[in-house]
Amino acid sequence: MTDCYQVITSIDSEAAATRVADTLVTERLAACAQVLGPVSSVYRWHGTIERATEWLCTAKTTGAVLPAVLERIRALHSYQQPEIVATPIAAGDPGYLDWVRLEATPLQEDR
């Protein structure tokens, strides 16, 4: 097991997914993020089967900043109950995982 995670969220527009991706990378909470879609979603909400067109935002981060990533996505998200799932990355290319660790590290402010 590594200390890296892949975090996914689905959201109602490409612009919203891109805003999440840009924010996470700009704030150094994620090394990278991809926006995929549109995708067709089918889900049960309050006892009713719903269908929606959504976009997925998938970000790579570390366990050290994972709580901040989850909090930031919640703050940016428009859904009452957003899908936010963090999956541990069991293994991967060592160089890539080193890069994720380097880039998903918020800069310390000058003291």
C-alpha positions as CSV (number, residue, x, y, z in Angstrom):
1,M,0.0,0.0,0.0
2,T,1.2,3.5,-0.8
3,D,0.2,6.8,1.0
4,C,-1.5,8.0,-2.2
5,Y,-5.2,8.1,-3.0
6,Q,-7.4,8.6,-6.0
7,V,-10.4,10.7,-5.2
8,I,-13.5,10.9,-7.4
9,T,-16.6,13.1,-7.4
10,S,-19.4,13.4,-9.9
11,I,-21.0,16.8,-10.5
12,D,-23.6,18.3,-12.8
13,S,-21.5,20.3,-15.3
14,E,-18.2,20.2,-17.0
15,A,-17.5,23.8,-15.7
16,A,-18.1,22.7,-12.1
17,A,-15.9,19.6,-12.5
18,T,-13.2,21.7,-14.1
19,R,-13.5,24.2,-11.2
20,V,-13.0,21.4,-8.7
21,A,-10.0,20.1,-10.6
22,D,-8.4,23.5,-11.0
23,T,-8.9,24.4,-7.4
24,L,-7.4,21.1,-6.0
25,V,-4.3,21.4,-8.2
26,T,-3.9,25.2,-7.8
27,E,-4.1,24.8,-4.0
28,R,-1.6,21.9,-4.2
29,L,-4.2,19.5,-2.6
30,A,-3.8,17.2,-5.6
31,A,-1.0,16.6,-8.0
32,C,-3.3,16.2,-10.9
33,A,-7.0,15.9,-11.8
34,Q,-8.9,14.7,-14.8
35,V,-12.4,15.7,-15.9
36,L,-14.3,12.9,-17.7
37,G,-17.7,13.0,-19.3
38,P,-20.4,13.4,-19.9
39,V,-21.5,10.2,-18.2
40,S,-25.0,9.0,-17.7
41,S,-25.9,8.3,-14.0
42,V,-28.8,6.3,-12.6
43,Y,-29.3,6.4,-8.9
44,R,-32.0,6.2,-6.2
45,W,-32.7,9.5,-4.4
46,H,-35.4,9.9,-1.7
47,G,-37.1,6.7,-3.0
48,T,-37.2,7.7,-6.6
49,I,-35.0,6.4,-9.5
50,E,-33.2,9.5,-11.0
51,R,-31.2,9.9,-14.2
52,A,-28.7,12.6,-14.8
53,T,-25.9,13.7,-17.0
54,E,-22.8,14.3,-15.0
55,W,-19.0,14.8,-15.2
56,L,-16.4,13.0,-13.1
57,C,-13.5,14.7,-11.5
58,T,-10.7,12.3,-10.5
59,A,-7.8,13.6,-8.4
60,K,-4.5,12.1,-7.2
61,T,-3.4,13.1,-3.7
62,T,-1.8,11.8,-0.5
63,G,-3.1,10.7,2.8
64,A,-1.5,13.7,4.5
65,V,-3.9,16.1,2.7
66,L,-6.8,13.8,2.1
67,P,-9.0,15.4,4.8
68,A,-8.4,18.8,3.2
69,V,-9.3,17.5,-0.2
70,L,-12.6,16.0,1.0
71,E,-13.4,19.3,2.8
72,R,-12.6,21.4,-0.3
73,I,-14.7,19.3,-2.6
74,R,-17.6,19.5,-0.2
75,A,-17.2,23.3,-0.1
76,L,-17.1,23.6,-3.9
77,H,-19.9,21.1,-4.6
78,S,-23.5,22.1,-5.4
79,Y,-25.1,18.7,-4.5
80,Q,-26.9,18.2,-1.1
81,Q,-25.0,14.9,-0.8
82,P,-22.1,14.7,-3.2
83,E,-20.4,11.5,-4.2
84,I,-16.9,11.8,-2.8
85,V,-14.9,8.5,-2.7
86,A,-11.3,8.1,-1.9
87,T,-9.6,4.9,-2.9
88,P,-6.1,4.0,-1.7
89,I,-3.6,3.4,-4.5
90,A,-2.2,-0.1,-3.6
91,A,0.7,0.2,-6.1
92,G,1.9,2.2,-9.0
93,D,4.9,3.4,-10.8
94,P,7.4,4.6,-8.1
95,G,8.3,7.7,-10.1
96,Y,4.7,8.7,-10.6
97,L,3.8,8.2,-6.9
98,D,6.9,10.2,-5.9
99,W,5.6,13.0,-8.2
100,V,2.1,12.8,-6.6
101,R,3.7,13.2,-3.1
102,L,5.8,16.2,-4.2
103,E,3.0,18.0,-6.0
104,A,0.2,17.3,-3.5
105,T,2.0,19.2,-0.7
106,P,0.8,22.6,0.1
107,L,3.6,25.2,0.2
108,Q,4.5,26.5,3.6
109,E,4.1,30.3,3.9
110,D,7.2,32.3,4.6
111,R,7.6,33.0,8.3
